[in-house]
Amino acid sequence: MDKKVIIITGSTRGLGLAMARQFLSLGHNVVLNGRTEDSLQQASDKLSDFKEQFTYMTGSVADPHTHENLVKTAISHFSHLDIWINNAGIPQEYDYLLNVPDQTIIDITQTNITGVILGTKKALSHFTTQNSGSIWNLNGFGSDGDMKPRLTVYGTTKKAVDYFTRALYKEIKDLYTWLTIGTINPGMVNTDFLIKSLEGQDEKTIEQNMAFNNIFASDPYDVARKIVPQILSAGQGFHQLRYMTLPMVLTRLYKARKILKNMD
Ligand SMILES: NC(=O)c1ccc[n+]([C@@H]2O[C@H](COP(=O)([O-])OP(=O)(O)OC[C@H]3O[C@@H](n4cnc5c(N)ncnc54)[C@H](OP(=O)(O)O)[C@@H]3O)[C@@H](O)[C@H]2O)c1
């Protein structure tokens, strides 16, 4: 098997950790990332069955040095780098713009937009030295243009990620014909992220959203089992990976018809 080396930003928990485990279980090597040594230690403990296959690098994706250090770590440990996944992202607690603290807006935009642009730039710069490589950015609510009150800041960041990835592909497709680049839309995933986004809502809204989450949110390991093989097999050019298909949505709606009937 051709062993790949993959950098996954924001892989201490949630979808990033699930994708890391899936790559490792298929025999590949992974560089994990998160903001604190503590969270990376905890993630490492969870992946202890694969301890020879991964390493990690601490740092925020909002800091360009983190991306530089991620490349250096991949090369020094595994001697090459094949796939870069800009997964790190932070949610918005449901709220009106005037109630969202300035620092929260800065943190969300710096992680979800600046982090993705800096990560993509670093990955591309490294991949041009070897004329091969694959870059993936995480879409989410807002990427398709959907709008929902009190999720405006987060939705804006995910629309930006989608725009950035498409626009960049258009910019470079004739220059770097060997490149694989794309977006991943995981649908709603049962992670800390979803719980955090519910903070700040009134009881009724929490109840309704929990019911909605119970119907539509997927297990991160189910998402990773479907998405990781698609990442590994994607050829050159632009790709849009999506976990939830229309038949899956319809099946879940059908199964939840009684719950939905009782929701006003
Ligand atoms: N969950 C969903 O329903 C959903 C739906 C659509 C799209 N997504 C997208 O999927 C991605 C993963 O989401 P998730 O649900 O797995 O989230 P999660 O469980 O909250 O995990 C987020 C990860 O990002 C890391 N992180 C946050 N800010 C960072 C920063 N500035 N620098 C480096 N790492 C950072 C966290 O690590 P530390 O805290 O240890 O730093 C953690 O490992 C995000 O881009 C999200 O927007 C999620």
The ligand as an SDF file (V2000), in Angstrom:
LIG
                    3D

 48 52  0  0  0  0  0  0  0  0999 V2000
  -20.2570   19.4700   13.9890 N   0  0  0  0  0  0  0  0  0  0  0  0
  -21.0060   19.8720   12.9690 C   0  0  0  0  0  0  0  0  0  0  0  0
  -22.2600   19.7230   12.9760 O   0  0  0  0  0  0  0  0  0  0  0  0
  -20.3690   20.4820   11.7440 C   0  0  0  0  0  0  0  0  0  0  0  0
  -21.1900   20.7020   10.6340 C   0  0  0  0  0  0  0  0  0  0  0  0
  -20.6190   21.2480    9.4770 C   0  0  0  0  0  0  0  0  0  0  0  0
  -19.2660   21.5710    9.4500 C   0  0  0  0  0  0  0  0  0  0  0  0
  -18.5030   21.3560   10.5610 N   0  0  0  0  0  0  0  0  0  0  0  0
  -17.0900   21.7330   10.4750 C   0  0  0  0  0  0  0  0  0  0  0  0
  -16.2710   20.5920   10.7420 O   0  0  0  0  0  0  0  0  0  0  0  0
  -15.0420   21.0110   11.3560 C   0  0  0  0  0  0  0  0  0  0  0  0
  -14.8160   20.1950   12.6210 C   0  0  0  0  0  0  0  0  0  0  0  0
  -15.9100   20.4410   13.4950 O   0  0  0  0  0  0  0  0  0  0  0  0
  -16.1790   19.5430   14.7850 P   0  0  0  0  0  0  0  0  0  0  0  0
  -17.6440   19.4310   14.9050 O   0  0  0  0  0  0  0  0  0  0  0  0
  -15.3330   18.3210   14.7730 O   0  0  0  0  0  0  0  0  0  0  0  0
  -15.6690   20.5490   15.9240 O   0  0  0  0  0  0  0  0  0  0  0  0
  -15.1360   20.2790   17.4200 P   0  0  0  0  0  0  0  0  0  0  0  0
  -15.5460   18.9440   17.9080 O   0  0  0  0  0  0  0  0  0  0  0  0
  -15.5010   21.4880   18.2130 O   0  0  0  0  0  0  0  0  0  0  0  0
  -13.5500   20.2460   17.2040 O   0  0  0  0  0  0  0  0  0  0  0  0
  -12.8930   21.3900   16.7200 C   0  0  0  0  0  0  0  0  0  0  0  0
  -11.4080   21.1070   16.6180 C   0  0  0  0  0  0  0  0  0  0  0  0
  -10.7720   22.3070   16.1490 O   0  0  0  0  0  0  0  0  0  0  0  0
   -9.6970   22.6280   17.0310 C   0  0  0  0  0  0  0  0  0  0  0  0
   -9.5150   24.0860   16.9870 N   0  0  0  0  0  0  0  0  0  0  0  0
  -10.4100   25.0670   17.2450 C   0  0  0  0  0  0  0  0  0  0  0  0
   -9.8620   26.2680   17.0340 N   0  0  0  0  0  0  0  0  0  0  0  0
   -8.5890   26.0400   16.6100 C   0  0  0  0  0  0  0  0  0  0  0  0
   -7.5170   26.8650   16.2190 C   0  0  0  0  0  0  0  0  0  0  0  0
   -7.6290   28.2120   16.1930 N   0  0  0  0  0  0  0  0  0  0  0  0
   -6.3510   26.2830   15.8420 N   0  0  0  0  0  0  0  0  0  0  0  0
   -6.2110   24.9450   15.8350 C   0  0  0  0  0  0  0  0  0  0  0  0
   -7.1830   24.1060   16.2000 N   0  0  0  0  0  0  0  0  0  0  0  0
   -8.3620   24.6460   16.5780 C   0  0  0  0  0  0  0  0  0  0  0  0
  -10.1080   22.0540   18.3830 C   0  0  0  0  0  0  0  0  0  0  0  0
   -8.9620   21.7540   19.1260 O   0  0  0  0  0  0  0  0  0  0  0  0
   -8.4990   22.4820   20.5020 P   0  0  0  0  0  0  0  0  0  0  0  0
   -9.7520   22.9950   21.1760 O   0  0  0  0  0  0  0  0  0  0  0  0
   -7.8230   21.3740   21.2230 O   0  0  0  0  0  0  0  0  0  0  0  0
   -7.5900   23.5630   20.0400 O   0  0  0  0  0  0  0  0  0  0  0  0
  -10.7750   20.7510   17.9510 C   0  0  0  0  0  0  0  0  0  0  0  0
   -9.8140   19.7540   17.7330 O   0  0  0  0  0  0  0  0  0  0  0  0
  -15.1790   22.5320   11.5900 C   0  0  0  0  0  0  0  0  0  0  0  0
  -14.5370   23.2180   10.5460 O   0  0  0  0  0  0  0  0  0  0  0  0
  -16.6850   22.7670   11.5210 C   0  0  0  0  0  0  0  0  0  0  0  0
  -16.9980   24.0800   11.1000 O   0  0  0  0  0  0  0  0  0  0  0  0
  -19.0180   20.8110   11.7020 C   0  0  0  0  0  0  0  0  0  0  0  0
  1  2  1  0
  2  3  2  0
  2  4  1  0
  4  5  1  0
  4 48  2  0
  5  6  2  0
  6  7  1  0
  7  8  2  0
  8  9  1  0
  8 48  1  0
  9 10  1  0
  9 46  1  0
 10 11  1  0
 11 12  1  0
 11 44  1  0
 12 13  1  0
 13 14  1  0
 14 15  2  0
 14 16  1  0
 14 17  1  0
 17 18  1  0
 18 19  2  0
 18 20  1  0
 18 21  1  0
 21 22  1  0
 22 23  1  0
 23 24  1  0
 23 42  1  0
 24 25  1  0
 25 26  1  0
 25 36  1  0
 26 27  1  0
 26 35  1  0
 27 28  2  0
 28 29  1  0
 29 30  1  0
 29 35  2  0
 30 31  1  0
 30 32  2  0
 32 33  1  0
 33 34  2  0
 34 35  1  0
 36 37  1  0
 36 42  1  0
 37 38  1  0
 38 39  2  0
 38 40  1  0
 38 41  1  0
 42 43  1  0
 44 45  1  0
 44 46  1  0
 46 47  1  0
M  CHG  2   8   1  16  -1
M  END
$$$$
